[in-house]
Amino acid sequence: MQKIYETLDRLFDEERSAVLATIIRQAGPSPRGTGTKCLIMDDGSFEGTIGGGILEAQTLDEARKVFDTGLPVRLYFSLNGQDVAETDMLCGGQVEVFLEPISSRNPAIVTILRRIRDTMRKGDRGLLITLIDPERWQGGDVPKLFLGKNGEISGGLPGAQSIAEALGKEQRKIMQSRHLSLAAMKDDEGNLTEVLVEPVAVRTLLYVFGAGHVSKQIVPLANRVGFHVVVIDDREAFVDAGLFPKADEIRHMPFEGSVEGLAVDSASFLVIVTRGHMHDKTVLAQALKTKAKYVGMIGSRQKRDIIYQKLLEEGFTRHDLDRVHSPIGIDIGAETPEEIAVSIVAELIQARAED
């Protein structure tokens, strides 16, 4: 997502135009969820993907009309039967895509989108509100408003200030959901209008060390609740994209020195679920030298205590070890890999919410 806003910034410098496509509704199986974006440039190239196949091909075709008219378009797809076979992407379902014009000649949209870019660069968050009725975009208007986390405002909603005020009061609650939503709200004259509400935040980095049974359950859950998931394992056969379709990245590397080679900062989450005590200890020793927000290690209390004793003998302190969530996860009596994953991801959500 951040890459799209960085690309937009470059287009603004070059005084170019684009069309931003966003999935605003999705029902049934789909490789891309609501909020997924694709940026179509004026030269026909694009950044990102909303799913490929017929869905994306028709979106790219429709974008040409948006370039010509300067007005947004809503596309509805119901893919099944032969259409599904041709996409190789969807197994049937409904998708709605919103295409909006982005012009470097419109100072309002430039200001809003550069504000979002700056917010993401800083690791901050905010709320993007868009009125998606094409009639509200007539005459070059951009009915779009960005609320920073401290109440700073960029842009505006002409004729719908009441909507901005209502959503501003709920901003904290909406941000906690982390998911795009589409709602019908009353404007200043009492008329219902559809409003696109998008929490804007950099996805939290989650490094999962180990590509075993528990990891296979953790990854899709963590991805679904907004983590950018990176899987690391030293076994080539296990770092297979087919085994982890919801992982953002998969890395084949030895556990020794693995953490030092990653971009771990004070916002990062580290989950240690390797196949053995020694590998867990190897990763944990490296993790304790970082400023990671969360470090969790799987295993029983007995296993944990053995590893902790070895680390104390190597010079780590009790204060260092107190940072570690081990046994990992919220205690819900989990036994199966699926249940363990639920307990772990629940703890990740809890830790993230402490911001």
Buried (B, 14 or more C-beta within 10 A) or exposed (E): BBEBBEBBBEBBEEEBBBBBBBBBBBEEEBBBBBBBBBBBBBEEEBBBBBBBBBBBEEBBEBBEEBBEEBBBBBBEBEBEEEBBEEBEBBEBBBBBBBBBBBBBEBEBBBBBBBBBBEBBEEEBBBBBBBBBBBEBBEEEBBBBBBBBBEEEBBBBBEBBEBBBEEBBEEBEEBBEEBBBBBEEBEBEEEEEBBBBBBBBBBBBBBBBBBBBBBBBBBBBBBBEBBBBBBBBBBEEEBBEEEBBEBBBBBBBEEBEEBBEEBEBEEBBBBBBBBBEBEBBBBBBBBBBEBEBBBBBBBBEEEBBEBBBEBBEEEEBEEEBBEBBBBBBBBEEEBEEBBBBBBBBBBBBBEBBEEE
